[in-house]
Amino acid sequence: MHVIALLLVLLSGMLHAVWNLFAKKSVNKSVFLWLAHWVGTIVFLPGAWYEWGSFAFTLKSMGLLAGSMFIHGLYLFLLARTYQIGDLSQAYPIMRGISPIIVPLVAVLLLGETMSSLGWVCILAIIAGIVWVSGGRALFRQPAHTHHTLLLAGAVGICVSGYIVVDKIAIESSIPPIVLNEATNIANLLALTLAVIRSKGIAAEWKLNYRTIIIGGILAPGGYMLFLYALTLAPASQLAPMREIGTVFGTLFGLLLLNEPQGRSRIIGSLLITAGVIGLGFL
């Protein structure tokens, strides 16, 4: 794997875990994410505007932009609902662990990439980690809100898989990463606007968390843009799993900073997921 691509992806994964911590700590998750994406949209608008004319407006490129915007918007809507009811240390590894399973399968089946026998072993390790984080054999004895958390986290993971594949194709179709990133920022705003207006909590959330809103608003699109640039240097089947190194950071943040329960099992599960994604990344 290209060394620069590897470094970009590792940094992207860490930044992703940090802004997810900020979102989990917020009062109103939808409002926080909405305000943060306003920050990101404004900060990256000049660069997106500069690059806007550097790609061809074809039916394919417009379709890819529209598809990416839809999936990103759905992702953020589900993410807000997940953090409203679930623990960071449980939901985050599941959300980020689903993608390394689905993306390599899609990359192999649809994008013509290859996967070795060891790669499939790594995928099994990721699946085992997700089961462990979810509660293992005790899963069905857990309260209903835990089951809802797992379903929502799984849905978020599917969205992550979807937008990685679509965005990889978009980048290969000469859509500049910063333009793609800005389009998805706008989609995220649209996805949350109705819920935010109904909540009437914009002023309160800004007053309480304006510092993390600003920082998160830069980290969220900035970290993903690092990943988009990395996709121009190496295959999606390797880079997508490596980005999930943030799973360990997300789990530790939840356990150490938010004092969430079941620390041992969640750490073991996140380590299994991490071992799997690192294995995939170095194949």
C-alpha angles and dihedrals in degrees: 000000000000108000094222091051090050093051092047092051095047091050090046091054093051093048090049091056091049096054091044088056089053091050093050092050093052123101100229108028096196093050093046093051092044093053092044091054090050086058092049093047092052096043095051098036096094092053092045091049091051092051095040095095096046097085134057119259099227131155089253095051093047090048092051092049091049092048093049092048092051094049094045091049092050089046094056093044090054092042091058091051092047094054091045091068108014140070119255092225091056104034098041098059090048094048092048096038096057092063097059088056099047102035096057090048091052092042091053097042101038109017098045096242122142135234127199127219089258088054091059089049088055090051090053089053089054091050091050090050092052091050090049094049090047091059103269114222091354092060096100092051093057123101122274095254089060091056090049089051092053093048093048092045090051091050090050089051091052089052090051090053091049097051093045091056094043093045092048089055090045092053091048087052089062098257105149112244093232091053091049090047093051092049090054091048089058091048090052091053092050092048093056103033098093094048091046094051091049092049095057087204103118098108094044094049093047092049093050101039109019093127095055090039090059094043093044091046089060098038097050099058093027093056093046091048089057087056092049091053090048089055088065089061106043143017120286091230089066102034099047093058093045091055088062090073080099086077090082092048092049093050094048092046090054095047100039103032102029097033094229120174134248092046099164098051093043093050091049091049093048091049091053090051091047093049089052095049094045089050090052092047095055098044 
